[in-house]
């Protein structure tokens, strides 16, 4: 008798690699949902042991034309959370005079300076926000110093290294918002 499993007769399915950030409140062994980058189909993924909130890890998700919903295998080492749901309602600067107080509402401050409404802040948006926040709009040397500081510390806050700061990277404990608040209060 020849014993062969049905799975071994199926052609291997191609996969797509996705970097994921461990969301707040999750640790190794937690199940989280990850969206396929092209199809937006959701897959359940187990956070690898040793991964803490904010740490990146990599998963391989089936990339077939109609991959069935399933649990994707986890490989590699830690990566960043898929998304961040703000705890505050959207901030619309048209209804407010001046920028919001970052120490009172991090999400509103972030949204105020997200000028292109991309859901992230790039280096230019961060630099312009800091120039306004620290009152350097008419001081060229302070503006230059702020831009140099943004460049110097960018990798400390852009934890997924994609060139932008997400709401999660901004508002997490010891994130960019906390650094700004500490310096505003000086």
N, C-alpha and C positions, 0 to 999 in steps of 0.2 A: 504494500500500500504506500502511496505517496501522499504525504501530508504537507499541504502548502496553505498558508493563510491567505484569505482574500486580499488583505492589505498588501501582501508582497507581490500580488499580480497587478496592482494598480500602478500606473506610471508615477514616478516621483513628481510631486507638486512643487512648482517654483515658489519661492518665498521672497518677501521684501523685508529688509531690516529696518526697524523703527527704534529710534532713541526715545526713551520715556523717562520723565522725572517722577520719582516716587512722591505721590501727593501728600499733603499734610494729613496726619492722623494714620498713615499707613506705614507698615514695616514689613520685613521679610515674612513671607507666608500669606500676606493679604492678597485678596483677589481685586483687581482693578480692571476697568474697561479701557481698551485702546482702539482708536479708530484707524482703519487702513488709510494711508495718506492719499490714495487716489480715489477709492470708492466710498470712503467714509463708513464702510461696514465695521461694526463693532466686534471685538474679540475680547474674551476674558483672559487675563494674564496674571500669573502669580508673581508677586514681587519676590526677587531672590533673597535668600537669607543674608543677613548682614547689611542690607540696604535700608537706609533711614530716610525720613522725609527730606525732599530736596535733592537727594542723590540720583544721578542718572544710571540707567541700565538699558540694555539692548534686548529686543525681542525680534523673532522672525515670525511674520504673519503670512499665511498662505496668500499667494498672488494670482490664483486662477481667476478665470472670468466670472465665476459665481461660487467662490469659495464658501463652503458651508460654515455657519456660525460654529465656533469651536474654541477650545482653550489653546492658545498659541504657546509653543515651547519657549522658555526663557534661556538666553545664552549670554555670555559675556559678563561684563562687570557693570556696576552701577552707572544712570543718566538722568534728566529733568521732568516735573509733572506735566501731563498733557494740557491742562488748562487750569485757569483759576477763576472761581466764581466770586466776584466782589460781594462783600457783605453790605455795601451801601448802594442806594439807587444811583443810576447814572447821573453824573454831574454835568450840567449844561452851563457853560460859562456865559451864555447869553442872558441867563437869569440872575447872574451874580456879578457884583462889582469887584474886580480884581481876582487874583488867584485864591483858592481855598487855603486854609491853614493846614499845612501838612501834618502837624502834630495832632490835629483834631480829626482829620479825615484823609488818610493816605490814598484811598481809592479816588476820591474827588480830585486831589492834587494831580495824581497820575493822569486821570481823564482830561483835566484842564490842559495839560501840556502835551497830550497825545494829539498834536495838531492835525495829523493826517488820518486820524481815527482808525489806525491799523491795529489797535489793541496792544501795541508795544511802543517803547520809546527808543529811538536811535540816539547815537552820540550827539547829533546836532540838537535834537529836542531836549535831551538832558542838559547840555551846556546852556542852551537858551533859558531853560527853566531855572537853572542855578543862578545864572546872571540876574534874572528878575528876582528870584527869591532872596538873593544876598544883596540886592540893591546896587548892582554894578552896571546898570544899563547905560550910564554916561561916563564910565571909567574904563578906557581901553586897556590899561595895564591889568586891572582886575579881571576883565573879560578874558584876556590872554592867559592869566594864571588859572582861571576856572577851567578853560578849555584844556590846558595842560594837565590839570588835576584829573579831569574826566578821562583823558587818554591814559594817564598813569595807573588809574585804579579800575579801569573798565573790566578787566578779567576777574576781579574780585566779585563782581556783581552779575556779570553775564555768564551764569554757571553752565548754560548749555552751549555756550560759545557760538551762538548764531548771529551775533552782531547787533542784537537788540535786547532790551530789558523788558521782560514780560511782567504782567501784574504780579505774578507769583514771585519772580526774582526781586521785584521792587518792594513788595509788602511783607515778605517773609521775615522772621526774626533775624536780626543782624544783616538785613538786606539794605539796599540803597536808601530806602526811606528812613530807616533808623540812623544811618550815617548822616543824612541831611538834617534830621531832627536834632541830633547831638551837636552839629555845627551851628545850626540856627540859634540854639539856646546858649551859645557861648557869649 
